[in-house]
Amino acid sequence: MAFEDDVKGKVDQASGKAKEVAGVVSDDEKLEAEGKAQGVAGKARGAFGDAKDKAEEAAKNAKEKTEDAVDNLKSKFDKEK
């Protein structure tokens, strides 16, 4: 899902830049502002995708460490039997 956020963020950035440039060329301040806002929103969406990736990786690492700890405890109990 993070990949989707990254792609949509880049599309928003590109579309925003196009609107911004069109606003500058046509002297349309509203269109220029909309373009800037869309570009910022695109950057935010991309950052959100990055954060999701990092959170997923951290959760995966925590799960693996927990499973390793449980396996170690099981092997210690099995040795005592």
N, C-alpha and C positions, 0 to 999 in steps of 0.2 A: 504494500500500500504506500510505503514511503516513496517508492519510485514514481507512483502516480502523482503524488504531491509535488515531487521535484519537476516532473514534466509539465504539469499544469502551472506551476510557479514560473517556469521558464517561458511558457506561452503567454502568461499574463505580463511578464516583464517585457517581452517583445512587442506585444500588442500595446502595452502602455507607452513604450518608447515611440511606436509609430503614431499613436494619438498625440503624444507630446510634441513630436516634430511637426505633425500636421497642424497642431494648434499654433505653433510658433510661425510656421510658414503662412498660415491664413490669418494670423493676428487674432486668433480666437483664444482668449485667456481661459475660458471655461473648458474647452477641449484640451488645452495644454495642462490644466490642473487635473482634469480627469485622467489624462495619460500618466502624469506623475503619481497620482494616487494608485492607479492600477499597477504601475511598476513596483511601488512599495509593497502593495498587497502580494504581488508575485514573489518578491524577495522573502516576505514573511512566510508564505506558503512553503517555499523551498526550505527555509530554516526549520519549519515545523516538521517537514519530512526528514530532515537530518536528525532532529531530536527524537523522532520516532525510531529511526534506525538505531541510535545509541541506546535508547531504552530497551528495545528488543534484544540487543546484544548483551546488555547488562543483565536482563532477566534470564537469558540463555546461560550466561556464565554462572549466575547464582544457582540456577537449577542444577547445572553440572557439578558445582562444588557441593551442593546439598546431597546429591546422589552419591558422590564419592565419599562423603562423610558417613552416610548411612551404610554404604558398602563396607567401609572400614570398621564401623561398629559391629556389623553382622559378622565379619570375619573374626573379630576379637572374641565375640560370644561363642562362635563355633569352635574356636581353639580351646576355650575353657571347658567345653563339654566333654 
